[in-house]
């Protein structure tokens, strides 16, 4: 394990810095999973209202889509954040810090 740059034992040219951020790929996958979760929730909300509503259902359909999308995207975001934190802790433990 090499010393961190700007630390007392750092060698000239060492540019390794500590970062709590997950990789860009992991963050991109988490973002896409939140979008997919929101889409799925919107479709479920639409389906639930479509099955139960007769006549003019534009407003209830909109509310169903919005609530389903927001709630499921929020739940997906919670899971994504917990997964990214777990990845960070796992990487920290495997690096032996």
N, C-alpha and C positions, 0 to 999 in steps of 0.2 A: 504494500500500500504506500503510495507516494504521498508526501506532505502536501497540504493545501497551499495554493499560491498565496503569497503575502503573509505566510506564517513564519515564525522564527526559524524553522528547519527546512524551509522551502528551498529547492534548488533553482538556479536561474533557468528560466524557460518552462517551469512547471505552470501549467495553465488550468489544472483541474480545480474546479470550484464546487462547493457543496450546494445542492439545490434540492428543495423539497418538491419541485414540480415534476409530475410524471412526463414521460416522453410525449412528443407531439402526436405520435400515432395513437397512443392510448387516449389522449384528450380528444382526438378526432373521432375515434370509435365511440367514446362516451357521448359526444355531442350528437352523432348520428343515431345512437341508440335512444337518446331522449326524443329526437324528432320522430323516430319510428314509433316509439311508445305513445307520443301525442297523436300521431296519425291513427294508430290502432284505437286509442280511446275515443277519438272523434267519430270513427266508424261505428264503434259499439254504441256510443250515445245516439247517433243517427238511427241505428237499427232498433234500439229500444223505443225511441219515440215513434218511429215509422210503424212499428207493430201495434202500438197502443192508441194512436191518434187517427181520428176520422175527420174528413172535411179539410178546412183550411188549417194547415199545420206549419206554416212557415216560421212563426215565432217559436213554438215549442221545438221544432227541428233545430233551429239556430241555437237555442239554449242547450239542447241536448248535445249538440256537436261541441259547443264551447266548453261546457262543463266536463264532458268526457275527455276532451283533449287536454284541458288544463290539469285536471286531476291525475290523469295517467302520465302526462309529461312530468308533473311534479314528483310522482312516485318513482318514475324512471330516473329522474335527476338525483333523488336521494340514494337510490341503489348505485348509480354511477359514481357519485362522490365517495360512498363507502368503498366501492371497488377500487377507485384510484388511490384512496388512502391506504388500503390493504396492500396494493401493489408497491406503494412507496415504502411501507414498513417492511415488506418482504425483501425488497431490494436493499434496504438499510441493514437488515439482519444478515443477508447473504454477503454483503460487503465487509462484515465484521466490525462495524463502527461501534 
